[in-house]
């Protein structure tokens, strides 16, 4: 029978074998000749959607999108951490309640800071 450390060792062995097979299988297929490699100018050219790019392909995005993404991630993290707590709130006790309360206060302070800086306004 496997103990707790046996399962960890088995998991490590399987993960290393899987990761190494993801690297070695394409290399073996290329050596065998299943994966063709015939580079030419068309294959090495940069294109988007089958069309050649016109002008500079580097587009600058508005930095405000970064703030929206951060706020979205904050909401996701809040939901991910609050869901397990909400499903087992009775056994969490007073310590669990205080910990979640501190977490929510930190999140609200972050939102108030973003609101004060007018990050949440769409222009």
C-alpha positions as a printed NumPy array, in Angstrom:
array([[  0.   ,   0.   ,   0.   ],
       [  1.246,   3.493,  -0.825],
       [  1.677,   6.016,   1.935],
       [  1.283,   9.785,   1.576],
       [  4.858,  10.174,   0.384],
       [  4.413,   7.285,  -2.047],
       [  1.619,   9.149,  -3.799],
       [  3.787,  12.263,  -4.023],
       [  6.654,  10.238,  -5.495],
       [  4.329,   8.552,  -7.985],
       [  2.909,  11.934,  -8.978],
       [  6.411,  13.361,  -9.509],
       [  7.449,  10.387, -11.64 ],
       [  4.331,  10.623, -13.813],
       [  4.667,  14.397, -14.212],
       [  8.349,  14.168, -15.218],
       [  7.591,  11.382, -17.704],
       [  4.694,  13.347, -19.177],
       [  6.722,  16.559, -19.502],
       [  9.692,  14.8  , -21.074],
       [  7.457,  12.887, -23.489],
       [  5.944,  16.191, -24.678],
       [  9.451,  17.29 , -25.649],
       [ 10.78 ,  13.988, -27.002],
       [  7.805,  12.891, -29.138],
       [  8.02 ,  15.844, -31.59 ],
       [ 11.79 ,  15.443, -31.817],
       [ 11.441,  11.731, -32.568],
       [  8.76 ,  12.399, -35.188],
       [ 10.994,  14.974, -36.861],
       [ 13.94 ,  12.542, -36.965],
       [ 11.756,   9.765, -38.382],
       [ 10.405,  12.121, -41.038],
       [  6.747,  12.225, -40.061],
       [  6.922,  15.971, -39.428],
       [  8.136,  17.701, -42.61 ],
       [ 10.507,  20.62 , -42.42 ],
       [ 10.998,  22.506, -45.645],
       [ 11.422,  26.192, -44.823],
       [ 11.009,  28.763, -47.571],
       [ 10.395,  32.517, -47.779],
       [  6.596,  32.216, -47.599],
       [  6.616,  29.998, -44.499],
       [  9.103,  32.251, -42.716],
       [  7.264,  35.482, -43.514],
       [  5.141,  37.262, -40.928],
       [  1.461,  37.455, -41.712],
       [ -1.794,  37.926, -39.895],
       [ -5.023,  36.26 , -40.958],
       [ -3.485,  35.185, -44.241],
       [ -2.745,  38.766, -45.28 ],
       [  0.487,  40.714, -45.252],
       [  0.651,  43.414, -42.622],
       [  0.393,  47.035, -43.654],
       [  2.413,  49.472, -41.602],
       [  3.75 ,  48.791, -38.149],
       [  2.471,  45.544, -36.67 ],
       [  3.159,  46.695, -33.099],
       [  0.015,  48.404, -31.809],
       [  0.055,  50.357, -28.578],
       [ -2.887,  49.642, -26.328],
       [ -4.346,  52.122, -23.935],
       [ -2.826,  51.581, -20.484],
       [ -6.292,  51.793, -18.904],
       [ -7.017,  48.278, -20.18 ],
       [ -4.339,  47.111, -17.773],
       [ -6.302,  48.534, -14.841],
       [ -9.528,  46.898, -16.014],
       [ -7.712,  43.582, -16.253],
       [ -6.351,  44.016, -12.721],
       [ -9.813,  44.771, -11.376],
       [-11.229,  41.723, -13.149],
       [ -8.511,  39.493, -11.708],
       [ -9.195,  40.937,  -8.267],
       [-12.871,  39.988,  -8.587],
       [-11.922,  36.5  ,  -9.707],
       [ -9.52 ,  36.023,  -6.81 ],
       [-12.179,  37.298,  -4.432],
       [-14.687,  34.776,  -5.771],
       [-12.166,  31.927,  -5.704],
       [-11.24 ,  32.56 ,  -2.065],
       [-14.745,  33.309,  -0.821],
       [-16.448,  30.262,  -2.329],
       [-14.691,  27.61 ,  -0.191],
       [-15.186,  29.763,   2.884],
       [-18.896,  30.204,   2.141],
       [-19.448,  26.472,   1.658],
       [-17.938,  25.642,   5.054],
       [-18.617,  28.821,   7.01 ],
       [-19.896,  27.096,  10.163],
       [-16.73 ,  25.104,  10.78 ],
       [-14.444,  28.069,   9.98 ],
       [-15.378,  29.684,  13.282],
       [-14.449,  33.108,  14.504],
       [-10.919,  32.996,  13.074],
       [-12.259,  32.194,   9.588],
       [-14.729,  35.056,   9.8  ],
       [-12.038,  37.546,  10.845],
       [ -9.688,  36.342,   8.094],
       [-12.355,  36.762,   5.398],
       [-13.345,  40.13 ,   6.82 ],
       [ -9.724,  41.325,   6.566],
       [ -9.544,  39.975,   2.999],
       [-12.726,  41.827,   2.005],
       [-11.508,  45.052,   3.64 ],
       [ -8.238,  44.895,   1.686],
       [-10.186,  44.337,  -1.541],
       [-12.578,  47.217,  -0.826],
       [ -9.649,  49.53 ,  -0.059],
       [ -8.162,  48.595,  -3.44 ],
       [-11.421,  49.362,  -5.215],
       [-11.798,  52.677,  -3.393],
       [ -8.253,  53.594,  -4.401],
       [ -9.028,  52.738,  -8.029],
       [-12.244,  54.732,  -7.849],
       [-10.413,  57.741,  -6.355],
       [ -7.816,  57.595,  -9.136],
       [-10.709,  57.478, -11.689],
       [ -9.419,  54.221, -13.099],
       [-12.902,  52.781, -13.429],
       [-14.163,  55.546, -15.74 ],
       [-14.356,  54.618, -19.392],
       [-13.082,  57.393, -21.669]])
